[in-house]
Amino acid sequence: MPHIIVEYTANLSNHIDIENLLKKINEAVIAHKEIFPIGGIRSRAYKVNHYQVADGKENDAFVHTTLKIGKGRTEKEKSDFCESIFEVIKDHFNAYAAHSYLALSLELFEFHHKTYKSNNIHHRFS
C-alpha cells in the first residue's frame, strides 16, 4: 500500500497526460518512503465514459482520486501525505482549469482490518 485510483471524465482524454499524472503521483508517494514502502505502491486510472457533472449544460469535468492505505499512520502523516498528493494533482490540471470547468477531489480510505496480500516486489527495495 498505498493504492492510488484516479477516475477522470472522458472529456479530459484529449487534454491531459494521464500516464504523466500517475508518474508524478508515484514520485510524490516515493518521497514519503519513510511511511510507505516503495514496493507497495499501485497507481491506476480509469476513464469514466458515462457521467453527469452539475447541470450537464457545460463540458464540465471531474477527477476523483482515492488513496487506499493500511492502518498505522499518524493523523499528521496522513494529512501531509494527502496534501502533497493533492498538490501534485492540482498542479497537473492548472492549465486545463484556467480555461475549463473542472472539479478535483481526493479521498483517503484507511483499512482498519487485516488485508490479504502477497508481494515479492518489496525484496527489490530491501
Backbone as CSV, one residue per row, in Angstrom:
resi,resn,N_x,N_y,N_z,CA_x,CA_y,CA_z,C_x,C_y,C_z
1,MET,0.846,-1.163,0.000,0.000,0.000,0.000,0.899,1.237,0.000
2,PRO,0.533,2.319,-0.529,-0.824,2.722,-0.871,-1.216,2.322,-2.293
3,HIS,-2.516,2.265,-2.482,-3.071,2.114,-3.811,-3.721,3.441,-4.163
4,ILE,-3.462,3.907,-5.372,-3.990,5.189,-5.838,-4.873,4.914,-7.039
5,ILE,-6.126,5.348,-6.958,-7.077,5.131,-8.045,-7.589,6.492,-8.498
6,VAL,-7.338,6.810,-9.761,-7.756,8.082,-10.336,-8.895,7.818,-11.314
7,GLU,-10.026,8.460,-11.085,-11.154,8.399,-12.013,-11.257,9.764,-12.678
8,TYR,-11.377,9.768,-14.001,-11.463,11.049,-14.717,-12.477,10.950,-15.841
9,THR,-13.174,12.051,-16.087,-14.198,12.058,-17.113,-13.576,11.989,-18.506
10,ALA,-14.288,11.322,-19.388,-13.788,11.077,-20.738,-13.472,12.362,-21.496
11,ASN,-14.144,13.467,-21.169,-13.885,14.714,-21.894,-12.501,15.289,-21.594
12,LEU,-11.780,14.707,-20.655,-10.404,15.134,-20.377,-9.376,14.388,-21.229
13,SER,-9.772,13.322,-21.862,-8.837,12.422,-22.548,-7.904,13.116,-23.531
14,ASN,-8.417,14.071,-24.275,-7.593,14.740,-25.282,-6.823,15.935,-24.730
15,HIS,-6.967,16.195,-23.427,-6.378,17.401,-22.855,-5.340,17.135,-21.771
16,ILE,-5.270,15.913,-21.298,-4.348,15.618,-20.202,-3.495,14.407,-20.527
17,ASP,-2.361,14.326,-19.877,-1.468,13.175,-20.000,-1.612,12.366,-18.723
18,ILE,-2.482,11.374,-18.752,-2.795,10.603,-17.557,-1.600,9.775,-17.100
19,GLU,-0.813,9.265,-18.042,0.388,8.493,-17.671,1.363,9.368,-16.895
20,ASN,1.528,10.596,-17.334,2.416,11.517,-16.638,1.884,11.847,-15.249
21,LEU,0.576,11.993,-15.124,-0.016,12.236,-13.810,0.304,11.083,-12.865
22,LEU,0.115,9.850,-13.322,0.403,8.692,-12.466,1.877,8.650,-12.079
23,LYS,2.745,9.000,-13.008,4.178,9.033,-12.708,4.469,10.076,-11.626
24,LYS,3.881,11.256,-11.756,4.096,12.315,-10.762,3.535,11.918,-9.397
25,ILE,2.392,11.252,-9.398,1.821,10.794,-8.134,2.748,9.779,-7.477
26,ASN,3.243,8.825,-8.270,4.163,7.829,-7.707,5.409,8.492,-7.139
27,GLU,5.940,9.477,-7.839,7.118,10.184,-7.332,6.817,10.867,-6.001
28,ALA,5.617,11.429,-5.875,5.226,12.075,-4.623,5.072,11.045,-3.500
29,VAL,4.568,9.868,-3.827,4.443,8.813,-2.821,5.830,8.341,-2.396
30,ILE,6.723,8.154,-3.352,8.084,7.708,-3.044,8.781,8.706,-2.130
31,ALA,8.433,9.979,-2.241,9.005,10.990,-1.349,8.608,10.727,0.106
32,HIS,7.586,9.902,0.327,7.137,9.533,1.672,7.543,8.092,1.988
33,LYS,8.676,7.649,1.470,9.079,6.245,1.630,9.315,5.860,3.088
34,GLU,9.448,6.855,3.971,9.593,6.531,5.386,8.280,6.029,5.995
35,ILE,7.148,6.295,5.333,5.876,5.790,5.846,5.178,4.814,4.898
36,PHE,5.609,4.779,3.626,5.027,3.842,2.667,6.139,3.135,1.906
37,PRO,6.177,1.808,1.932,7.207,1.093,1.186,7.013,1.250,-0.325
38,ILE,8.100,1.489,-1.020,8.053,1.712,-2.472,7.428,0.525,-3.201
39,GLY,7.760,-0.679,-2.763,7.256,-1.878,-3.434,5.761,-2.080,-3.305
40,GLY,5.102,-1.299,-2.455,3.668,-1.451,-2.267,2.828,-0.476,-3.057
41,ILE,3.466,0.447,-3.764,2.726,1.483,-4.493,2.033,0.878,-5.712
42,ARG,0.750,1.172,-5.863,-0.030,0.770,-7.035,-0.838,1.976,-7.474
43,SER,-0.619,2.430,-8.674,-1.382,3.560,-9.214,-2.078,3.129,-10.492
44,ARG,-3.305,3.590,-10.629,-4.058,3.270,-11.842,-5.093,4.353,-12.086
45,ALA,-5.526,4.424,-13.327,-6.508,5.436,-13.701,-7.599,4.781,-14.535
46,TYR,-8.803,5.282,-14.325,-9.958,4.803,-15.068,-10.675,5.989,-15.698
47,LYS,-10.898,5.881,-16.991,-11.683,6.897,-17.688,-13.157,6.583,-17.476
48,VAL,-13.910,7.594,-17.073,-15.346,7.447,-16.846,-16.056,7.913,-18.112
49,ASN,-16.651,6.969,-18.815,-17.311,7.291,-20.082,-18.735,7.800,-19.901
50,HIS,-19.395,7.380,-18.873,-20.783,7.765,-18.632,-20.834,8.547,-17.331
51,TYR,-21.209,9.810,-17.397,-21.191,10.672,-16.219,-22.080,11.880,-16.458
52,GLN,-22.431,12.540,-15.376,-23.103,13.836,-15.399,-22.390,14.700,-14.372
53,VAL,-22.112,15.924,-14.728,-21.488,16.859,-13.801,-22.389,18.084,-13.712
54,ALA,-22.693,18.481,-12.496,-23.523,19.664,-12.230,-24.830,19.580,-13.022
55,ASP,-25.164,20.639,-13.761,-26.432,20.647,-14.500,-26.304,20.041,-15.898
56,GLY,-25.099,19.615,-16.274,-24.899,18.976,-17.571,-24.920,19.920,-18.751
57,LYS,-24.967,21.239,-18.512,-25.077,22.200,-19.606,-23.733,22.655,-20.147
58,GLU,-22.678,22.422,-19.420,-21.334,22.785,-19.882,-20.528,21.505,-20.070
59,ASN,-19.357,21.641,-20.564,-18.475,20.490,-20.734,-17.652,20.288,-19.460
60,ASP,-18.343,20.271,-18.310,-17.672,20.127,-17.027,-16.963,18.776,-16.940
61,ALA,-15.890,18.768,-16.153,-15.110,17.548,-15.975,-14.827,17.347,-14.494
62,PHE,-14.473,16.113,-14.145,-14.015,15.874,-12.777,-12.904,14.847,-12.772
63,VAL,-12.109,14.938,-11.718,-11.083,13.945,-11.421,-11.240,13.636,-9.942
64,HIS,-11.496,12.377,-9.647,-11.604,11.954,-8.257,-10.520,10.916,-7.993
65,THR,-9.724,11.172,-6.967,-8.637,10.273,-6.608,-8.921,9.648,-5.258
66,THR,-8.779,8.335,-5.205,-8.924,7.600,-3.955,-7.565,7.057,-3.565
67,LEU,-7.176,7.299,-2.330,-5.941,6.745,-1.771,-6.345,5.674,-0.768
68,LYS,-5.885,4.462,-0.985,-6.174,3.372,-0.056,-4.883,3.011,0.661
69,ILE,-4.945,3.035,1.995,-3.750,2.726,2.784,-4.120,1.769,3.915
70,GLY,-3.126,1.058,4.394,-3.302,0.228,5.577,-3.244,1.093,6.816
71,LYS,-3.734,0.555,7.916,-3.735,1.316,9.158,-2.312,1.434,9.709
72,GLY,-2.147,2.400,10.614,-0.864,2.501,11.299,-0.135,3.821,11.131
73,ARG,-0.679,4.762,10.356,-0.025,6.067,10.192,-0.675,7.083,11.125
74,THR,0.102,8.056,11.543,-0.444,9.113,12.395,-1.344,10.024,11.566
75,GLU,-2.170,10.799,12.251,-3.036,11.762,11.560,-2.195,12.776,10.787
76,LYS,-1.088,13.211,11.353,-0.207,14.165,10.667,0.393,13.540,9.412
77,GLU,0.856,12.295,9.508,1.411,11.619,8.325,0.358,11.510,7.227
78,LYS,-0.857,11.136,7.589,-1.933,11.007,6.594,-2.274,12.362,5.990
79,SER,-2.351,13.376,6.824,-2.670,14.717,6.337,-1.574,15.237,5.404
80,ASP,-0.319,15.131,5.828,0.797,15.595,4.989,0.833,14.844,3.663
81,PHE,0.605,13.540,3.719,0.605,12.714,2.520,-0.501,13.148,1.565
82,CYS,-1.718,13.288,2.076,-2.849,13.685,1.227,-2.621,15.066,0.620
83,GLU,-2.149,15.997,1.411,-1.899,17.341,0.896,-0.846,17.335,-0.205
84,SER,0.210,16.541,-0.036,1.250,16.521,-1.073,0.739,15.897,-2.370
85,ILE,-0.066,14.846,-2.267,-0.632,14.213,-3.463,-1.625,15.166,-4.135
86,PHE,-2.464,15.828,-3.339,-3.455,16.733,-3.913,-2.775,17.921,-4.600
87,GLU,-1.677,18.401,-4.071,-0.923,19.472,-4.734,-0.416,19.019,-6.102
88,VAL,0.063,17.794,-6.194,0.517,17.246,-7.483,-0.637,17.235,-8.476
89,ILE,-1.796,16.782,-8.023,-2.965,16.700,-8.899,-3.397,18.097,-9.344
90,LYS,-3.518,19.026,-8.405,-3.913,20.393,-8.768,-2.926,21.015,-9.738
91,ASP,-1.650,20.837,-9.492,-0.626,21.383,-10.379,-0.735,20.784,-11.783
92,HIS,-0.998,19.491,-11.852,-1.108,18.816,-13.152,-2.260,19.386,-13.985
93,PHE,-3.323,19.832,-13.330,-4.511,20.313,-14.034,-4.642,21.831,-14.074
94,ASN,-3.657,22.555,-13.588,-3.728,24.022,-13.551,-4.043,24.633,-14.914
95,ALA,-3.320,24.240,-15.921,-3.504,24.834,-17.252,-4.910,24.550,-17.780
96,TYR,-5.387,23.322,-17.605,-6.720,22.969,-18.080,-7.791,23.761,-17.322
97,ALA,-7.652,23.846,-16.004,-8.643,24.523,-15.168,-8.677,26.029,-15.416
98,ALA,-7.631,26.569,-16.007,-7.599,28.007,-16.292,-8.624,28.402,-17.347
99,HIS,-9.034,27.446,-18.193,-9.971,27.771,-19.271,-11.181,26.834,-19.351
100,SER,-11.275,25.864,-18.426,-12.375,24.902,-18.466,-12.866,24.616,-17.058
101,TYR,-14.106,24.173,-16.954,-14.672,23.828,-15.659,-14.208,22.448,-15.225
102,LEU,-13.674,22.381,-14.003,-13.078,21.135,-13.523,-13.236,21.027,-12.014
103,ALA,-13.694,19.879,-11.553,-13.782,19.589,-10.119,-12.749,18.519,-9.780
104,LEU,-11.904,18.816,-8.795,-10.893,17.870,-8.323,-11.237,17.459,-6.903
105,SER,-11.045,16.188,-6.597,-11.264,15.725,-5.233,-10.319,14.570,-4.932
106,LEU,-10.056,14.411,-3.638,-9.193,13.334,-3.171,-9.803,12.770,-1.898
107,GLU,-9.849,11.457,-1.814,-10.447,10.765,-0.679,-9.428,9.772,-0.129
108,LEU,-9.291,9.736,1.169,-8.414,8.775,1.834,-9.262,7.677,2.437
109,PHE,-8.919,6.443,2.110,-9.590,5.283,2.680,-8.540,4.474,3.417
110,GLU,-8.735,4.296,4.715,-7.773,3.561,5.528,-8.397,2.239,5.966
111,PHE,-7.728,1.143,5.617,-8.211,-0.169,6.035,-7.999,-0.321,7.540
112,HIS,-9.014,-0.768,8.232,-8.902,-0.991,9.669,-8.873,-2.474,10.007
113,HIS,-9.013,-3.298,9.008,-8.953,-4.736,9.193,-7.783,-5.284,8.395
114,LYS,-7.398,-6.472,8.705,-6.301,-7.121,8.015,-6.579,-7.179,6.516
115,THR,-5.541,-6.919,5.731,-5.641,-7.111,4.287,-4.852,-8.357,3.932
116,TYR,-5.260,-9.023,2.894,-4.610,-10.257,2.473,-3.864,-9.971,1.190
117,LYS,-2.561,-10.179,1.228,-1.763,-9.839,0.056,-0.482,-10.651,0.042
118,SER,0.073,-10.757,-1.126,1.364,-11.392,-1.336,2.116,-10.527,-2.327
119,ASN,3.354,-10.163,-2.003,4.084,-9.209,-2.848,5.583,-9.455,-2.704
120,ASN,6.212,-9.957,-3.751,7.655,-10.138,-3.687,8.427,-8.937,-4.254
121,ILE,7.713,-7.898,-4.665,8.370,-6.691,-5.186,9.173,-6.015,-4.079
122,HIS,8.718,-6.126,-2.837,9.433,-5.491,-1.717,10.894,-5.939,-1.638
123,HIS,11.183,-7.168,-2.068,12.559,-7.692,-2.000,13.537,-6.825,-2.793
124,ARG,13.078,-6.233,-3.880,13.958,-5.362,-4.676,14.402,-4.142,-3.920
125,PHE,13.603,-3.686,-2.971,13.876,-2.436,-2.268,14.434,-2.663,-0.862
126,SER,14.683,-3.938,-0.502,15.233,-4.203,0.842,16.740,-4.107,0.850
